[in-house]
Each structure stands twice: as C-alpha cells, then as structure tokens.
Amino acid sequence: MDKMKEGFKEYRRKLENGEIEKPQKMDPIEKAAANPKSLRAAINAKCYDCSYYQRKEVTFCTVKKCPLYRLRPWQGKK
C-alpha cells in the first residue's frame, strides 16, 4: 500500500513539474483510429458518428433495422 501511495505522489510530482503530460481524453472515433484492429472500438465510433457525436443519443437510438443496434454501446440499464 505504501508503494502505491509513493507511486501516486511521484506521478503527481512529475505532472506538476511538466516531466510527463496529462493523458488527453479521446472520443470514440479517435480511439478507433488509434486501434484499427478493435471491432468494439469501430462499433462505438460508428454509433457515435451516427448519433451526431452525442454519446447520450446512442442510448436513445430507435433504428432497430441497423445491423449494429443490438451491439451499440451505452445502452443503459434494461
């Protein structure tokens, strides 16, 4: 446990000193481009694109004829 705390302190110190950069959040399309072999990333990106770049809209998708409908991400609780 102490090693973990020390590791976090060291990471925080390096962030503050600019030795390392804070990781940037990527949208699903950027994630798919970064990992072109991932089928899940491709599905997430397509649904995100189809929903006008609004993650919440993927949850409310009503296009049941879409081949990805049952595979879409962020479906919410059933």
N, C-alpha and C positions, 0 to 999 in steps of 0.2 A: 504494500500500500504506500509506503514511504517513497519507493522508487517511482511510482506513478505520479505522486504529488510533485516530486522533483522534476520529472519529465515535463509536466504541465507548466511548472514555473520556468523551466528552461525554454520551452516553446513560447510562452508569453513574453519572456525577455527578448528572444530573437525577433518576435513580431514587432515589439516596441522599438528595437534598435534598427529595424529595417533589414536584418540579415536574411529574413525569409518574407515572402509576400503572403498575404491572407488569401486563401483559396476563393476564387470567384464562383458564384452560383451560375450554373449553366441551365438554359431552358432545354426542354426535351429534344428540340431539333439540333442544338449544339452537341448534346450528349450522343445522339445518333451519329452525327458526323465524326465525333471523336472515337466512336467504337462501331465501325461499319459492319462488323460481323454479328452484332447483337440483334436478334429478332425482336426481343422485348423493347429495346430502345427504338427500333424502327416503327413498331406499332404505336408506342407512346408518341413519337414525333408526328406520325400521320394523323392520329386523333387530335393532337394539339393543333396541328395545322388546319384541319377541317373545322375545328371549333373556334376559328378566328383568334387563335393564340390565347384563349381563355381556358385555363385548366378547369374551372368550375363548370363550364359549358359541356365538357366531356361527360361529366356526371349526369347532366340532364339530356344527353343525346337521345333522340327518338327515331333515328334512322335504322330501323330494325332489319332492313334489307342489306345493310352494309355488311360485307364479309367479316369485318373486324368488330362488329357490335358486341359480340359475346366476349371478345378478348380485350375490349377497351380498358384503359387504366382508370383509376379514380372513380370506380363505380359507386362508391358509397356503401352503406350497410343495407342489406336486403331484409 
